[in-house]
Amino acid sequence: MQKYLTIFSVSLQEFFTYRLNFVMWRIRQIFAFLIPYFLWRSILGGGGEIYGYAFSGIMTYLFGTTILRSLVMGSRTVDLGWMINSGYLSIPLMKPLSVFKFFFTRDLADKLFNLSFIFFEIPLILLVFRPPVFLQTDLVAVLIFTASLIMAILLYFFINIIFGSLAFWTRDVWAPRFLLMVIMEFATGAMFPLDMLSSSLTRVLYFTPFPYLLFVPLKLYLGELTSPVGFLAAQLGWLLVIYFLARAVWQKGLHSYEAEGR
Amino acid sequence: MPTIIADGLTKNYQVYRKQQGLKGSLKGIFKREYETKEAVKDISFLVEEGELLGFIGPNGAGKTTTLKMLSGLLHPSAGKTRVLGFDPWQRDHAFLKQISLVMGQKNQLWWDLPAIESFRLAKDIYGITDQKYKKTLNNLVDMLGLEDKLDIQVRKLSLGERMKAELIAALLHRPKILFLDEPTIGLDVIVQRSVRKFIKDYNSEFSGSILLTSHYMVDVQELCKRVIIINEGEILFDGLLADVVKKFGHGKEIQVTLTKNVTTKQLKSFPGFTKKSGLTASFQVESDLSTSLATRLLTNLPVSDITINDPSVDDVIRSVFEKTDKV
């Protein structure tokens, strides 16, 4: 256990040396909030509703996904592809530790780093844009949300493992990764609430794990889903599927690992 | 029981044969021809506890591939291996805690942090007690002379200092087996010497086996009593370094120092001419012909000095590789 705590602290130290990079990253995240904000303001700012959402509802939602993004999608496991291709993966492989736990610990350090910035950004956003903030008081909803959030974090981690593991077979890791990011911007509900979409489209989306990364946890927090337990169960199902898939892909990949580049 | 058992180890790689030029790249989108490269072909050997064994061979011989199979990084295509009683591929934590792999060109130290942070991390990863950690660290730092470099960012260290820090990090947990893959590659002569000295001292002070690969003959000569010569994935020789010359070295090497320049063409007219460097020329002939050749050289060439030696290990091994290449 101690070893992972040390890995956590060393990872944090490492991130600190890249301060400028990090500030740039946070600025980018702020834009990820600003752009949809101005878009929706131009559409709904004067009043009215679209697909059941007025401006205030959209704002609450956007504010929520901005925070959740940093928690769920702050990740360093994107490094996995590069580590495989350069042979750097050999280094953690040779240590008496679980490689999955190693990467996950680095992810947690990254999330903490992101969170600390959020403590500055949130008051700023609240001050300037005054989105209506909903504070959930129902304890059950909070617990359900927490469970969903933890599952979302793990789910995203294992998805990254799968995509990173593609590097075991191809050098082209960037392209599938990019495709994944583009799909996720849309399918996770980061850009807009998924229940704005037609029911047939929503049904298609639920055949993927992506809505469970941002949309479902946020909606559970807001208490806006009928049968929350049903959604939790579905999320758990996806988590198990992706976990076993990640393990299988990883094991198969290790067999093909050539540890090249010395 | 031997500490390392390699039995019929084989490793094949699929290599994509890219056709030349842009046309070739376009073709490669649709149809790729793969061929199988046999990096290691059915090699077997045993290593006892405490041995310092050297693998020597040209680039691409299969040394690093073998080492990677022994440490569990690569899955053998065929054959099996047991190291410290474990199957390395399973990568048991109990196994990994007793070995260490140092690769000459790849750094395990965290680039942006001072070396001491990486050492602390190694301490926690391997579960070393505070007492043992302090003792081993001080010992190793002393042996390598790295006292005031520990607080400097690794990226700011020179290549030689980085290599030394690398060695410390690899040895903090006192592994029973140390795999060194080309440890002196790219280092300047002085640092090479100090690294070699360190390895030798370490091997005599601490129990445990060291497996070293190198294509620098001097590494193997200075450090190893026993060598395995590998070329093209096969073991050509496994035994004492001293026996290499006996087995492969044929005859004698004659070196003459000339008083004035003689053309290579002229030198080639004598049997067994191998090389010329400045005013020195070398010849290699069977032992019974050596005296007659020596006499001929002394009579026909402006010679100021002549030596007759057993061929150097360097030359012998080179000739071993050349012979197999020709076959």
Interface residues (C-beta under 8 A of the other chain):
Chain A: Q2 K3 L5 T6 I7 V10 Q13 E14 T17 Y18 G87 Y88 S90 I91 L93 M94 K95 P96 L97 L254 H255 Y257 E258 A259 G261 R262
Chain B: Y13 T64 K68 S71 G72 L73 L74 H75 R91 H93 A94 L96 K97 I99 S100 L101 M103 G104 Q105 K106 Q108 W110 D112 L113 E117 S118 R120 L121 D124 I125 Y126 G127 D181 E182
